[in-house]
Amino acid sequence: MLSVRQQKMLIHLLEKGDYVKLADFQHQFDISMRTVRHDLLFLEDWLQQQHITLERNRKLGVFIHVDEKERYSLVAQLQKRPNFVDAKERTKLMLKQLLEGSKVASEQFLSEFQISKNTFLLDVQSVREWLVAHKLELIREQGLMYIQGKESDVRRAYLELLRENFTEDKILQLILGRSESNLIGMSNGDWFKLEEIDTLNDVVLQLEKELQIEFSDSSYSALILHLLMAVERLRANHLIKMDQDLLDELKASSEFRLIQKIISSQLTDFEIIIPEEEIGYITQHVLGAQRGQDESQEDKMYVDMAEKIVTKVEERLNLPIMDRGKVIEGLAIHLKPAFYRYKYNLQCENPLLDQMEIMYGSLLTVIEEIVQSLFEPLSLYFNRHELSYIALHVCSGLDQRVLPYKTKVAIVCSSGLGTSAILQRKMTALYPQVTVVKKYSYKELFNTKVIEAELLISTIDIQFPLSIPVINVSPLLTSADQRKLLSFIGEPQKVEQEEGKLLQLVNEVLQIMEKHSTIHQQHELMTDLFSYFQGQAKSEMNKHLSDFLPVHSIHLQERETDWIKVIEMSNALLMKSGCTNKAYEVSLIEMANQSNHHFIITEGVAFPHAAPENGVFETGFSLITLKEPIRFGARKEKVWLILTMAATDQHQHLKALATILEALNDQEFMELLRYGSDPKEIWQQLRKKEAQSQ
């Protein structure tokens, strides 16, 4: 039987439905290329037993072609727990049993996972460290294990464990569009029974109907997970505790009484008794949920608060908020559950916070000062995650313009009004050639028969068929997202043609051509493409990459972990060749510190370069590989190869760029570069490539 990692590799192949490069598996699972090959050999043997072929291509990677019957068979196999469960998966399963409130015998884990005592002790240490990070303690006594800590911390930890295994996308796909394709890897029975999620979905739907609200997609899936947690812990006879004064306050609310009635009538088949304390926790969750529609938009207190925030922001920035009424309305809807989340100490995390810190850090600080000063009399203090959601609403009203539109675009967001609004603002600011005609939640889209748009832009994976193209993006529309949109709606305003972007563009054109034709002189074609996009005559490009990259400028298997020091090393190699001075290094670091830099030209590869006026004397390259990947620049993307260029003009190095692109698409050469330690061998291989292309 397959291991957990091998199962996940198979799931990835089935979900992608296309070739997957070996390097993708290496980065996804943080394993060596040797381990990737070993797993694929094992997977290939296993698939052959199922009469399925694993196709291999030296350039493209590996691919599985299956018909519906074969796919159904594989899905059924993947629902079973593997004979070998890796350490990471064992830790999760042990945590689940312990967080349900059980006292578990150590011998039970040893027997269940068929592991040695030494392996078990290592797993216990991993469990202990995870619990400590979540303010909980693991107790071991008389052969039993159990968790000690506050009820609120236990619940918070259990929900986080569930979220690690079942993302919002997966939960929504499971509820709204169950099919063999989106059941892949969802559950092997260790976490919950798939049929039970239907009953819990009915509970949430009835809550929406009775409360006359609509939960946002993220709140909808979070409530399902909360109910799953509650059911499992009650089945384990866990004693649910809540402060009596808080429980009495919640019992006085209309929401508590309605939830109690619905839960009592809907969960009879589960054969569990739902105590008032659990109803109280569910009530807290409902009150703290983000809603798509809510009567709170008419609640004067929250509207007043929202208007004060918007007014203060306008005063501080000396800028008007466009569509002011809509921004205030959306912010008011958000503030009510935000107040409840603070009151009941409910966890709130914004997955966009890191990107927002980079792109809107100063604005976040301004909003933090304004909000904390306004709410201080109420003894309310929002954390940075909650403040970033408020910032999303405010950002949606900044710098909007009336522009001529052409392409009709619809937006799908699951995180609430602010997220969809900021994505719409980014779209209209960057793309005057489009108009956003509609914003959907995942649920709304699933129930929509006709979409009056030519393109759907989504922040969540769509796992059901649609009649129009779908592009997945971040709500902040990063440069990587803009590249995805290029072939559909063209370039954004003021796009700079940098060398890194030119490499990507030529590579994309080449891949399209390879799909429809056979290319006999690839290097010559790439050279012509570079000269065409740069508007240069081919005769101006005389030198090869090896002419600009001497052996002494190649350093392999460096152990540096700081990206700034890596840039300093790379520029030191250029300075040694007389190509640059210290000013060039400063320019590269400043550019990499900007979130919109284009230095990452493909996964794992950084291509730092700056304009000639920033300290360039001669055209040259330096090449550094790292023993372990590091987080590079403001965007913190993992890289292991840093190829730095200094160019005195726009044409001398174009033939060299063609060689670089050819090398990046040669999997065998990239593996040599990734693990090689002889600079002379790398240089000779580049010379060989250049000779073959002539």
JOMOPE-V461528 format. One record per residue. N is the residue number from 1. SS is DSSP state (h for helix, s for strand, l for the rest). Layout:
N:SS
N:SS
This chain:
1:l
2:l
3:l
4:h
5:h
6:h
7:h
8:h
9:h
10:h
11:h
12:h
13:h
14:h
15:h
16:h
17:l
18:l
19:l
20:s
21:l
22:h
23:h
24:h
25:h
26:h
27:h
28:h
29:h
30:l
31:l
32:l
33:h
34:h
35:h
36:h
37:h
38:h
39:h
40:h
41:h
42:h
43:h
44:h
45:h
46:h
47:h
48:h
49:h
50:l
51:l
52:l
53:l
54:s
55:s
56:s
57:s
58:l
59:l
60:l
61:s
62:s
63:s
64:s
65:l
66:l
67:l
68:h
69:h
70:h
71:h
72:h
73:h
74:h
75:h
76:h
77:h
78:h
79:l
80:l
81:l
82:l
83:l
84:l
85:l
86:l
87:h
88:h
89:h
90:h
91:h
92:h
93:h
94:h
95:h
96:h
97:h
98:h
99:h
100:l
101:l
102:l
103:l
104:s
105:s
106:h
107:h
108:h
109:h
110:h
111:h
112:h
113:h
114:l
115:l
116:l
117:h
118:h
119:h
120:h
121:h
122:h
123:h
124:h
125:h
126:h
127:h
128:h
129:h
130:h
131:h
132:h
133:h
134:l
135:l
136:l
137:s
138:s
139:s
140:s
141:s
142:l
143:l
144:s
145:s
146:s
147:s
148:s
149:l
150:l
151:h
152:h
153:h
154:h
155:h
156:h
157:h
158:h
159:h
160:h
161:h
162:h
163:h
164:h
165:h
166:l
167:l
168:h
169:h
170:h
171:h
172:h
173:h
174:h
175:h
176:h
177:l
178:l
179:l
180:h
181:h
182:h
183:h
184:l
185:l
186:l
187:l
188:l
189:l
190:l
191:l
192:l
193:l
194:h
195:h
196:h
197:h
198:h
199:h
200:h
201:h
202:h
203:h
204:h
205:h
206:h
207:h
208:h
209:h
210:h
211:h
212:l
213:l
214:s
215:s
216:l
217:h
218:h
219:h
220:h
221:h
222:h
223:h
224:h
225:h
226:h
227:h
228:h
229:h
230:h
231:h
232:h
233:h
234:h
235:h
236:l
237:l
238:l
239:l
240:l
241:l
242:l
243:l
244:h
245:h
246:h
247:h
248:h
249:h
250:h
251:h
252:l
253:l
254:h
255:h
256:h
257:h
258:h
259:h
260:h
261:h
262:h
263:h
264:h
265:h
266:h
267:l
268:h
269:h
270:h
271:l
272:l
273:l
274:l
275:l
276:h
277:h
278:h
279:h
280:h
281:h
282:h
283:h
284:h
285:h
286:h
287:h
288:l
289:l
290:l
291:s
292:s
293:s
294:l
295:h
296:h
297:h
298:h
299:l
300:h
301:h
302:h
303:h
304:h
305:h
306:h
307:h
308:h
309:h
310:h
311:h
312:h
313:h
314:h
315:h
316:h
317:h
318:l
319:l
320:l
321:l
322:l
323:l
324:h
325:h
326:h
327:h
328:h
329:h
330:h
331:h
332:h
333:h
334:h
335:h
336:h
337:h
338:h
339:h
340:h
341:h
342:h
343:h
344:l
345:l
346:l
347:l
348:l
349:l
350:l
351:l
352:l
353:h
354:h
355:h
356:h
357:h
358:h
359:h
360:h
361:h
362:h
363:h
364:h
365:h
366:h
367:h
368:h
369:h
370:h
371:h
372:h
373:h
374:h
375:h
376:h
377:h
378:h
379:l
380:l
381:l
382:l
383:l
384:h
385:h
386:h
387:h
388:h
389:h
390:h
391:h
392:h
393:h
394:h
395:h
396:l
397:l
398:l
399:l
400:l
401:l
402:l
403:l
404:l
405:l
406:l
407:s
408:s
409:s
410:s
411:s
412:s
413:l
414:l
415:l
416:l
417:h
418:h
419:h
420:h
421:h
422:h
423:h
424:h
425:h
426:h
427:h
428:h
429:h
430:h
431:l
432:l
433:l
434:s
435:s
436:s
437:s
438:s
439:s
440:s
441:l
442:h
443:h
444:h
445:h
446:h
447:l
448:l
449:l
450:l
451:l
452:l
453:l
454:l
455:s
456:s
457:s
458:s
459:l
460:l
461:l
462:l
463:l
464:l
465:l
466:l
467:l
468:l
469:s
470:s
471:s
472:s
473:l
474:l
475:l
476:l
477:l
478:l
479:h
480:h
481:h
482:h
483:h
484:h
485:h
486:h
487:h
488:h
489:h
490:l
491:l
492:l
493:l
494:l
495:l
496:l
497:l
498:l
499:h
500:h
501:h
502:h
503:h
504:h
505:h
506:h
507:h
508:h
509:h
510:h
511:h
512:h
513:h
514:h
515:h
516:h
517:l
518:l
519:l
520:l
521:l
522:h
523:h
524:h
525:h
526:h
527:h
528:h
529:h
530:h
531:h
532:h
533:h
534:h
535:l
536:l
537:l
538:h
539:h
540:h
541:l
542:l
543:l
544:l
545:h
546:h
547:h
548:h
549:l
550:l
551:h
552:h
553:h
554:s
555:s
556:s
557:s
558:s
559:l
560:l
561:l
562:l
563:h
564:h
565:h
566:h
567:h
568:h
569:h
570:h
571:h
572:h
573:h
574:h
575:h
576:h
577:l
578:l
579:l
580:s
581:l
582:h
583:h
584:h
585:h
586:h
587:h
588:h
589:h
590:h
591:h
592:h
593:l
594:l
595:l
596:l
597:l
598:l
599:l
600:s
601:s
602:s
603:l
604:s
605:s
606:s
607:l
608:l
609:s
610:l
611:l
612:h
613:h
614:h
615:l
616:s
617:l
618:l
619:l
620:s
621:s
622:s
623:s
624:s
625:s
626:s
627:s
628:s
629:s
630:s
631:s
632:s
633:l
634:l
635:l
636:l
637:s
638:s
639:s
640:s
641:s
642:s
643:s
644:s
645:s
646:s
647:l
648:l
649:l
650:l
651:l
652:l
653:l
654:h
655:h
656:h
657:h
658:h
659:h
660:h
661:h
662:h
663:h
664:h
665:l
666:l
667:h
668:h
669:h
670:h
671:h
672:h
673:h
674:h
675:h
676:l
677:l
678:l
679:h
680:h
681:h
682:h
683:h
684:h
685:h
686:h
687:h
688:h
689:h
690:h
691:h
692:h
693:h
694:l
